């Protein structure tokens, strides 16, 4: 696994999720200053145990890690990502009372239904890489 010492932020994303992958690809193109470490939790060589968070936790919602090892999750990950690529002006309003609550609520709904919404569920259940 690549060191994140020179990065501002590491994001743990589900590379098997088409919608997630699309957003990560966009952020990767915008990351001109190489501030973000993109870590695909669906990759064969990824081990959740190596970072101290379970695979189920990582699948339940998005996680990120700061250079000091502190983890953040949910909407705060997106705030950090978009700030790192120069979109702090978009991020600022998402911290306002009311807006932040709506964003957190909306993300929780999406995260809970992500596999179904991205076509990874059928009559036998939802498919993950574990």
trRosetta pair geometry for C-beta under 8 A, 3 or more apart (Angstrom, degrees):
i j d omega theta_ij theta_ji phi_ij phi_ji
1 39 7.2 22 -149 -122 110 121
1 45 7.7 -177 -68 131 75 106
1 46 7.8 83 -92 -114 112 62
1 50 6.8 158 -11 125 149 149
2 37 6.2 -165 91 -143 114 116
3 6 7.4 67 110 9 100 84
4 7 4.5 -67 -161 44 74 119
4 10 4.6 -56 -113 -55 148 123
4 37 4.5 -85 -108 -13 98 157
4 65 6.9 88 92 95 172 112
4 67 6.3 -154 125 -108 98 65
5 67 6.6 81 -138 -148 37 104
7 10 6.1 86 104 -63 142 77
7 34 7.5 -94 -104 145 82 72
7 35 6.1 110 -155 176 67 39
7 36 6.2 77 -162 -134 116 10
7 37 4.4 -84 -59 -31 178 97
7 67 6.8 174 79 -82 65 95
8 35 4.2 -6 18 -177 114 101
8 36 7.0 -41 57 -72 87 54
8 66 8.0 -37 166 -141 53 67
8 67 6.9 -61 -139 -35 28 110
8 80 7.9 -167 127 179 101 99
8 84 5.3 175 80 -119 132 114
9 35 6.6 35 26 140 87 90
9 36 5.4 -23 75 -113 90 74
9 37 7.1 -157 103 27 43 77
9 64 5.6 -4 -176 180 102 124
9 65 7.4 147 -162 74 56 45
9 66 6.5 -30 -108 -103 68 52
9 67 7.9 -74 -71 -36 37 75
9 80 5.0 157 -121 152 155 120
9 81 6.7 -142 108 -82 148 56
9 84 5.4 -113 25 -65 128 148
10 36 7.3 137 -103 -168 31 62
10 37 3.9 -23 -108 69 84 112
10 38 7.9 -162 -154 -64 62 17
10 39 5.9 28 179 -7 104 119
10 64 6.2 158 83 -162 52 68
10 65 4.4 -11 59 55 108 94
11 24 7.4 -165 101 -116 135 103
11 27 7.9 17 27 109 159 155
11 36 6.2 -1 1 -170 106 113
11 37 7.3 168 21 82 59 59
11 38 5.9 -13 61 -115 97 57
11 39 6.8 179 86 31 46 78
11 62 7.0 -9 -164 -179 97 110
11 63 7.7 153 -155 93 52 47
11 64 4.8 -28 -100 -103 62 95
11 77 6.1 107 -123 -174 98 112
11 80 8.0 171 -75 90 100 113
11 81 6.0 29 -67 -84 142 117
12 39 5.0 -30 -103 81 63 107
12 41 5.3 58 177 -51 95 112
12 51 7.5 -160 -80 73 143 172
12 53 7.8 175 41 70 172 141
12 58 5.5 -77 132 -141 132 116
12 62 7.0 166 74 -162 72 63
12 63 4.7 0 45 70 119 92
12 64 6.8 -165 11 -85 76 39
12 65 7.5 60 -26 -12 104 98
13 17 7.6 -113 168 45 86 115
13 20 5.3 173 -176 165 105 117
13 21 7.5 145 139 -82 125 49
13 24 5.0 169 97 -75 171 139
13 38 6.7 -28 21 -162 120 86
13 39 7.2 138 21 75 69 53
13 40 6.2 -38 74 -107 80 54
13 41 6.7 -169 81 6 25 92
13 62 6.6 3 -100 -129 69 104
14 17 4.2 60 100 -4 112 114
14 20 5.0 65 63 73 84 165
14 21 7.9 -83 100 -49 61 79
14 40 7.6 71 -152 -157 14 69
14 41 5.7 -40 -91 57 57 106
14 42 5.6 76 -161 -36 59 111
14 58 7.7 145 -66 141 89 93
14 59 6.6 78 -84 -118 130 67
14 114 7.9 113 44 140 151 140
15 20 7.4 -114 -87 102 23 113
15 21 5.6 74 -150 -92 53 104
15 24 7.5 -71 -99 52 71 158
15 40 3.6 11 -30 -148 130 119
15 41 7.2 171 3 45 84 53
15 42 4.2 -133 53 47 87 116
15 43 6.4 56 26 -48 145 77
16 21 7.8 154 23 -46 5 121
16 42 4.1 166 -19 -125 98 160
16 120 7.4 87 132 -106 105 140
16 128 7.5 139 71 -147 146 51
16 129 5.9 167 -22 -47 151 111
17 20 3.6 52 87 18 119 117
17 21 6.1 169 81 -18 60 85
17 42 7.9 178 -6 -36 72 141
17 114 6.5 -17 -132 163 139 114
17 115 7.8 -93 -104 -95 104 55
17 118 5.2 17 -154 143 81 174
17 120 7.3 -66 -105 -29 71 143
18 21 5.8 -56 -143 37 26 112
18 22 6.4 31 157 -23 62 105
18 118 5.5 171 37 -164 89 109
18 119 7.4 15 13 40 129 111
19 22 5.7 -52 -151 30 30 114
19 23 6.8 24 154 -13 63 104
19 114 7.7 -134 58 -154 127 90
19 117 7.5 -17 -4 115 150 105
19 118 5.2 -120 4 -100 107 115
20 23 6.1 -60 -154 38 31 106
20 24 6.2 28 152 -17 67 110
20 62 7.9 173 -132 -86 118 115
20 114 7.7 42 -46 -169 114 129
20 118 7.6 -26 -6 -93 89 160
21 24 5.7 -56 -144 40 31 111
21 25 6.2 36 155 -23 65 105
22 25 5.8 -53 -149 33 28 112
22 26 6.6 28 152 -18 62 106
23 26 5.6 -53 -151 36 34 114
23 27 6.3 32 152 -15 67 106
24 27 5.7 -54 -144 41 33 110
24 28 6.1 39 153 -25 65 106
24 38 5.9 113 -170 -145 114 129
25 28 5.6 -52 -146 34 29 116
25 29 6.7 30 154 -18 62 102
26 29 5.9 -55 -154 33 31 109
26 30 6.5 21 152 -11 64 110
27 30 5.6 -61 -146 43 34 108
27 31 6.1 43 152 -35 68 105
27 36 6.8 -28 146 61 112 168
27 38 7.8 146 94 -87 112 122
27 81 5.6 -29 -140 174 145 118
27 82 7.8 -92 -114 -80 109 56
27 85 6.0 -139 -153 -40 74 151
28 31 5.6 -48 -144 23 31 117
28 36 7.5 -119 -99 80 58 124
28 38 6.0 -23 -87 -40 109 154
30 85 4.0 51 125 -169 113 137
30 86 7.2 -133 169 34 107 102
30 87 7.9 -1 166 -24 149 113
31 34 6.2 86 145 -91 100 28
31 35 6.0 -135 -155 38 98 77
31 36 4.9 -93 -120 28 146 109
31 84 6.9 4 -116 124 95 106
31 85 5.3 -77 -80 -97 60 101
32 85 7.7 102 11 -145 75 79
35 84 4.4 -162 103 -173 133 108
35 85 7.4 -160 48 -69 121 54
36 81 6.5 49 -107 -130 143 77
36 84 5.4 110 -58 122 100 152
36 85 7.4 -25 -20 -56 129 93
39 43 7.9 -102 -178 17 61 129
39 46 6.8 123 172 -116 94 121
40 43 4.2 95 90 -30 106 105
40 46 6.4 -135 93 -46 62 141
41 46 5.3 -163 -138 137 38 158
41 48 6.9 42 -146 -76 107 94
41 55 6.9 151 177 -136 119 78
41 58 4.9 177 -125 145 163 141
41 59 7.4 -149 115 -66 145 70
41 129 7.9 168 125 44 74 132
42 46 7.3 57 45 31 16 140
42 129 4.8 143 -140 -24 77 151
43 46 4.5 101 65 -19 90 106
47 50 4.2 82 88 -10 105 109
47 51 7.8 154 97 -3 67 79
48 51 6.3 -70 -164 42 43 97
48 53 5.9 -92 -173 87 95 66
48 54 5.7 57 140 -165 140 24
48 55 4.2 -146 -19 -61 155 69
48 57 7.8 141 -167 48 134 93
48 58 5.9 -138 -115 -3 120 136
49 52 7.5 44 -171 -72 36 31
51 65 7.2 -119 -159 -58 124 149
53 57 4.9 -109 176 79 95 134
53 58 5.8 108 119 -53 116 94
53 63 6.2 118 135 -120 173 178
53 71 6.8 121 -61 -112 135 161
54 57 4.6 102 59 2 81 100
54 58 7.1 -149 98 -2 46 85
55 58 5.6 -57 -150 40 35 112
55 59 6.2 32 153 -18 68 108
55 128 7.8 134 151 147 114 139
55 130 5.5 121 125 -70 153 135
56 59 5.7 -56 -144 39 31 109
56 60 6.2 37 154 -29 64 106
57 60 5.6 -54 -148 28 30 115
57 61 7.6 -44 174 41 60 78
57 63 7.2 44 130 -47 97 137
58 63 5.8 -76 -115 13 74 123
59 128 5.7 -12 -122 -124 149 145
60 111 6.4 53 159 160 53 114
60 112 8.0 12 -161 -93 75 53
61 73 5.4 77 110 175 118 112
61 74 5.5 -12 170 -76 137 67
61 107 7.6 70 -140 148 111 105
61 108 7.8 -28 -96 -110 128 58
61 111 4.5 7 -98 -152 80 151
62 73 6.5 158 89 -155 53 68
62 74 6.8 140 58 -79 82 16
62 77 4.7 -131 117 63 112 160
62 78 7.5 77 82 -44 149 83
62 111 7.4 -123 -6 -105 75 117
63 71 5.7 -19 -168 -166 109 112
63 72 7.3 151 -158 81 59 43
63 73 4.8 -28 -102 -99 68 89
63 77 6.6 -174 -163 -82 10 139
64 71 7.0 147 79 -156 43 61
64 72 5.1 -16 63 62 95 91
64 73 7.3 175 20 -84 69 40
64 76 7.5 -134 39 108 120 84
64 77 4.1 151 -15 -124 118 93
64 80 5.7 -174 109 67 165 145
64 81 7.3 -146 -91 -50 148 92
65 69 6.5 -23 -171 -147 109 30
65 70 7.0 153 -154 79 62 40
65 71 5.4 -33 -97 -98 75 66
65 72 7.7 177 -85 19 27 71
66 69 7.0 -34 74 35 76 20
66 70 4.5 3 39 58 118 92
66 71 7.8 -145 9 -73 79 20
66 72 7.1 69 -33 -12 97 105
72 76 4.4 -103 171 109 123 125
72 77 5.8 170 105 -69 99 68
72 80 6.5 122 68 -21 148 142
73 76 6.8 52 65 50 27 106
73 77 6.2 -6 -144 -36 25 113
74 77 6.5 150 69 5 27 97
74 104 6.5 30 164 -133 136 79
74 107 5.6 112 -164 116 85 143
74 108 7.4 -7 -129 -68 118 75
74 111 7.5 -70 -113 -41 75 153
75 78 5.6 -54 -160 37 49 110
75 79 6.4 54 144 -23 74 101
75 94 7.0 -151 168 165 124 127
75 100 7.5 161 102 -156 153 72
75 103 5.0 94 -125 134 152 110
75 104 5.4 -97 -2 -88 137 62
75 107 4.9 -160 -62 -15 91 159
76 79 5.3 -48 -148 34 39 117
76 80 6.4 40 153 -19 67 103
77 80 5.9 -57 -153 37 30 110
77 81 6.3 29 151 -19 66 108
78 81 5.5 -51 -142 37 34 113
78 82 6.1 25 163 -11 68 108
78 107 7.9 -149 1 -103 136 139
79 82 6.4 -62 -144 42 23 101
79 83 6.1 24 157 -18 62 112
79 91 4.8 106 -146 -150 77 117
79 94 6.2 -152 -92 87 105 133
79 95 7.3 80 -126 -62 144 95
80 83 5.8 -58 -144 39 27 111
80 84 6.2 31 156 -25 63 108
81 84 5.8 -57 -151 31 28 113
81 85 6.8 6 159 -3 63 107
82 85 6.2 -62 -146 45 34 99
82 87 4.2 -64 174 73 92 118
82 88 7.6 157 121 -71 83 35
82 90 5.9 -81 159 76 139 116
82 91 5.2 164 90 -63 116 108
83 86 7.9 92 -177 -33 29 9
83 87 6.7 -97 -80 68 29 63
83 88 4.7 57 -127 -88 80 79
83 91 5.1 -29 -63 -5 91 164
87 90 4.4 -16 166 25 103 116
87 91 6.3 112 114 -24 79 94
88 91 5.3 -58 -147 38 40 115
88 92 6.4 56 156 -40 71 94
89 92 6.2 -31 -146 9 30 117
90 93 7.4 -63 -177 30 36 99
90 94 7.6 29 140 -17 64 112
91 94 5.6 -66 -163 32 46 115
91 95 7.2 41 150 -24 74 101
92 95 6.3 -62 -166 24 37 109
92 96 8.0 48 144 -34 63 93
93 96 5.5 -30 -165 0 54 119
93 99 5.8 -51 153 126 81 171
94 99 5.8 -125 -127 132 36 114
94 100 6.0 96 161 -91 57 69
94 103 5.4 38 -155 -37 99 166
95 99 7.7 17 49 83 20 110
95 100 5.6 27 -147 -74 25 123
96 99 4.5 50 69 31 95 118
96 100 6.2 178 68 -21 38 93
97 100 6.4 -46 -107 30 26 108
97 101 7.0 25 -169 -15 55 108
98 101 5.9 -48 -137 31 15 109
98 102 6.7 11 156 -13 55 106
99 102 5.8 -55 -148 37 31 110
99 103 6.2 30 154 -18 66 108
100 103 5.7 -55 -146 38 31 111
100 104 6.2 32 155 -20 66 107
101 104 5.8 -53 -145 37 29 110
101 105 6.2 29 156 -17 64 109
102 105 5.8 -56 -146 39 29 111
102 106 6.1 28 156 -18 65 110
103 106 5.8 -56 -143 40 28 110
103 107 6.2 27 158 -19 64 107
104 107 5.9 -56 -147 37 27 109
104 108 6.4 29 155 -21 63 106
105 108 5.8 -55 -150 33 30 111
105 109 6.7 29 152 -18 63 104
106 109 5.8 -54 -152 34 33 111
106 110 6.4 30 152 -16 66 106
107 110 5.5 -55 -147 40 35 111
107 111 5.9 35 156 -21 70 107
108 111 5.8 -52 -140 38 29 111
108 112 6.3 30 159 -20 62 108
109 112 6.0 -58 -150 35 26 111
109 113 6.5 -9 162 11 62 115
110 113 6.4 -85 -149 54 25 89
110 114 6.0 56 155 -73 69 85
110 117 7.1 -56 -150 22 69 161
111 114 5.6 -14 -142 -28 29 118
113 116 5.1 -60 -170 50 76 112
113 117 5.1 76 130 -27 94 108
114 117 5.8 -62 -137 42 26 109
114 118 6.0 4 170 -2 65 115
115 118 6.4 -69 -142 47 23 97
115 120 4.3 -87 -165 75 78 113
115 121 5.3 92 128 -44 98 101
115 126 4.0 56 134 -157 147 132
115 127 7.4 168 -163 48 120 51
115 128 7.3 -66 -106 -66 134 86
116 120 7.3 -88 -65 56 22 70
116 121 4.5 -23 -97 21 67 139
116 126 6.7 -75 -58 -94 69 117
120 126 5.7 54 115 -160 89 83
120 127 5.1 -121 179 53 90 85
120 128 7.6 70 158 -71 136 53
121 125 6.6 -81 -143 155 83 30
121 126 4.1 -35 -93 -92 93 77
121 127 7.2 -172 -85 5 41 71
122 125 7.4 -1 60 46 61 29
122 127 7.9 23 11 -23 93 106
